[in-house]
């Protein structure tokens, strides 16, 4: 089974050379720490940063340089800062190759709910609406089940939707899954996790074909 760092490391393998990548709040922000050294990637944050680097070491933080989640970050040589209008022009204009988001629920048809739990205070949807409406390649980083052990990979989302039919791939603490027309297709299983455990943790339709390899992270 993976922890949050393990999920980030596995998703980092999906990042390709010359990609422009948007990292959502939560687990996705960790991905920048684990991208291969032999490729060049530009990480974009919707608050107006292009060229984010790994998180700073303790004592080296600059409170003026933050990501969309208000975490302090580093920037790489050549990084740029700009206003929200320019940032969302990049997103809405589909200039971002890969979007990595967290989620509270994902449905088997690719619907995502990641911005609101009814009855709890929320500041707003933020950039999530624009990201899911514009991105063609969305990977979700999430835990497979909630704290009560109930599945977060569902037949249909119960929470208010952020986007419809937009998620392409999901990496959880248990598995890597692809969203298909027939449901969640199991691609890889986390170290030490069995296919049966993944079945038990998945409410939505799970497609298992042949031997499922263990993740290599």
C-alpha positions in Angstrom: 0.0 0.0 0.0 1.2 3.5 -0.8 1.3 6.6 1.3 0.9 10.1 -0.1 4.5 10.3 -1.1 4.3 6.9 -3.0 1.2 8.2 -4.9 3.2 11.3 -5.9 6.2 9.2 -7.0 4.0 7.0 -9.2 2.3 9.9 -10.8 5.6 11.6 -11.5 6.3 8.7 -13.9 3.4 10.0 -16.1 5.1 13.3 -16.6 7.0 13.5 -19.9 9.7 15.7 -21.3 8.6 19.3 -22.3 5.2 18.9 -20.5 3.5 21.9 -19.0 1.8 20.5 -15.9 -0.7 22.0 -13.4 -0.6 20.7 -9.9 -3.7 20.8 -7.7 -3.8 21.2 -4.0 -2.8 18.3 -1.7 -1.0 15.2 -2.9 -0.5 16.6 -6.4 1.9 19.3 -5.1 4.3 16.6 -4.1 4.8 15.4 -7.7 7.3 18.2 -8.4 9.7 16.6 -6.0 9.9 13.3 -7.9 10.1 14.1 -11.6 13.1 12.6 -13.4 16.2 14.7 -13.6 16.8 14.0 -17.2 13.6 15.7 -18.5 12.5 19.3 -18.6 9.1 20.1 -17.2 7.3 23.4 -16.5 5.0 23.3 -13.5 2.2 25.9 -13.6 0.1 27.1 -10.6 -3.1 29.0 -11.3 -2.2 31.8 -8.9 0.3 32.9 -11.5 3.5 30.9 -11.5 5.2 29.0 -14.3 8.4 27.2 -13.4 7.8 25.8 -9.9 10.5 23.7 -8.4 10.5 21.3 -5.4 9.4 22.5 -1.9 12.0 24.6 -0.1 14.1 23.2 2.8 13.3 24.3 6.3 14.7 27.8 6.8 14.8 28.6 3.1 11.2 29.5 2.6 10.1 32.8 0.9 6.6 33.7 2.1 6.1 35.7 -1.1 6.5 32.7 -3.4 3.6 30.3 -2.9 1.4 27.9 -4.9 -2.3 27.8 -5.3 -2.6 26.1 -1.9 -0.7 28.9 -0.2 2.3 26.6 0.4 5.8 28.1 0.0 7.6 26.8 -3.1 10.8 27.2 -5.0 11.2 28.4 -8.6 13.5 27.2 -11.2 15.8 29.4 -13.4 13.6 31.1 -16.0 10.5 31.0 -13.9 7.9 33.7 -14.4 5.1 35.3 -12.4 1.9 36.8 -13.9 -1.7 37.7 -13.1 -4.7 35.4 -12.9 -6.0 36.5 -16.3 -2.8 35.2 -18.0 -2.8 32.1 -15.8 -6.3 31.1 -16.7 -5.7 32.0 -20.4 -3.1 29.2 -20.3 -5.6 26.8 -18.7 -8.6 27.7 -20.8 -6.5 27.9 -24.0 -5.4 24.2 -23.4 -1.8 25.1 -23.2 -1.3 22.7 -20.2 -0.4 19.1 -21.2 -1.2 17.4 -17.9 -3.4 18.3 -14.9 -3.0 16.5 -11.6 -5.8 16.9 -9.1 -6.9 15.6 -5.8 -10.5 14.4 -5.4 -13.0 13.4 -2.8 -14.9 11.2 -5.2 -14.5 9.9 -8.8 -17.3 8.1 -10.7 -16.7 5.2 -13.1 -17.6 7.5 -16.1 -14.9 10.0 -15.1 -17.0 12.5 -13.1 -15.0 14.2 -10.4 -16.1 15.8 -7.1 -13.3 17.7 -5.4 -14.5 21.1 -4.2 -17.4 20.9 -1.7 -19.0 18.8 1.0 -22.5 20.1 1.7 -22.9 21.7 5.1 -19.2 22.5 5.4 -17.8 26.0 4.8 -16.0 26.4 1.6 -14.4 29.5 0.1 -15.3 28.6 -3.5 -14.4 26.3 -6.3 -11.2 28.1 -7.1 -9.5 27.1 -10.4 -10.8 23.5 -10.3 -13.8 24.3 -12.6 -11.6 25.8 -15.3 -9.1 23.0 -15.0 -11.6 20.1 -15.5 -13.4 22.0 -18.2 -10.3 22.7 -20.3 -7.8 19.9 -19.6 -7.7 16.9 -21.9 -5.4 14.8 -19.7 -6.4 14.7 -16.0 -4.9 12.3 -13.5 -6.4 12.2 -10.0 -4.3 11.5 -6.9 -6.4 10.3 -4.0 -7.0 7.7 -1.3 -9.0 4.7 -2.5 -11.4 4.9 0.6 -12.4 7.4 3.1 -11.6 7.3 6.8 -14.6 5.1 7.5 -13.4 2.6 4.9 -16.0 3.4 2.3 -15.0 3.6 -1.4 -14.3 6.9 -3.1 -14.4 5.3 -6.5 -18.1 5.1 -7.2 -20.7 4.2 -9.7 -22.0 7.8 -9.3 -20.6 10.7 -7.3 -22.7 11.7 -4.3 -21.0 15.1 -3.7 -21.5 18.2 -5.9 -19.6 17.7 -9.2 -16.6 19.7 -10.3 -16.5 18.2 -13.8 -18.3 15.6 -15.9 -16.5 12.7 -17.7 -13.1 14.4 -17.6 -10.8 12.1 -15.5 -8.6 9.8 -17.5 -6.5 8.0 -14.9 -6.5 7.6 -11.1 -3.6 6.7 -8.8 -4.6 5.7 -5.3 -2.9 4.2 -2.3 -4.0 0.8 -3.7 -3.9 1.0 -7.5 -3.5 2.7 -10.8 -6.8 2.7 -12.8 -7.8 4.0 -16.2 -11.3 5.4 -16.7 -13.0 3.6 -19.7 -16.5 3.5 -21.2 -17.1 0.3 -19.2 -15.7 1.4 -15.8 -12.4 1.5 -13.9 -9.8 -0.6 -15.6 -7.2 -1.9 -13.2 -3.7 -1.3 -14.6 -1.4 -1.8 -11.6 -1.7 -2.7 -7.9 0.3 -1.1 -5.1 3.1 -3.2 -3.4 1.6 -5.8 -1.1 -2.0 -5.2 -2.3 -4.0 -7.9 -3.9 -6.6 -7.6 -6.7 -9.2 -8.9 -4.2 -8.5 -6.0 -1.8 -8.9 -3.5 -4.7 -12.2 -5.1 -5.6 -13.5 -4.8 -2.1 -12.5 -1.1 -1.9 -14.1 -0.2 -5.3 -17.8 0.5 -5.5 -17.8 1.3 -9.2 -17.4 -1.2 -11.9 -13.8 -2.7 -11.8 -12.4 -4.3 -14.9 -9.6 -6.8 -14.3 -8.0 -8.4 -17.3 -5.2 -10.9 -17.0 -2.4 -10.7 -14.4 -2.1 -7.2 -12.8 1.5 -6.1 -12.3 2.7 -4.5 -9.1 3.6 -0.8 -9.3 7.3 0.0 -9.9 8.0 3.2 -8.0 
